[in-house]
Amino acid sequence: MRFVVIVISTVAFVSGAQAVSLAQVIRDCGSDSKTFCKGVGYGKPMQSCLSGHKTNLKPACRAIVARLEKGEPVRLLGW
């Protein structure tokens, strides 16, 4: 039980205001990732691919990529 509380507290701290939610990434970059980065793995490889196609991305995805390039983490949970 103690371990679960520590993990949840850590995730909540990491997923603060300056983080991109995974839901945002999927919503805003899903179609662009299928168009420009088909077959590329998730995480850093996908971020790198999208960064390489930044001028072709939809504005919402371009904004997400810019935030990720500045070092904002991706939070998995919507807390």
Sequence and secondary structure as in RCSB ss.txt:
>XXXX:A:sequence
MRFVVIVISTVAFVSGAQAVSLAQVIRDCGSDSKTFCKGVGYGKPMQSCLSGHKTNLKPACRAIVARLEKGEPVR
LLGW
>XXXX:A:secstr
 HHHHHHHHHHHHHTSSS EEHHHHHHHHHHHHHHH TT  SSHHHHHHHHHTGGGS HHHHHHHHHHHTT  EE
SS  
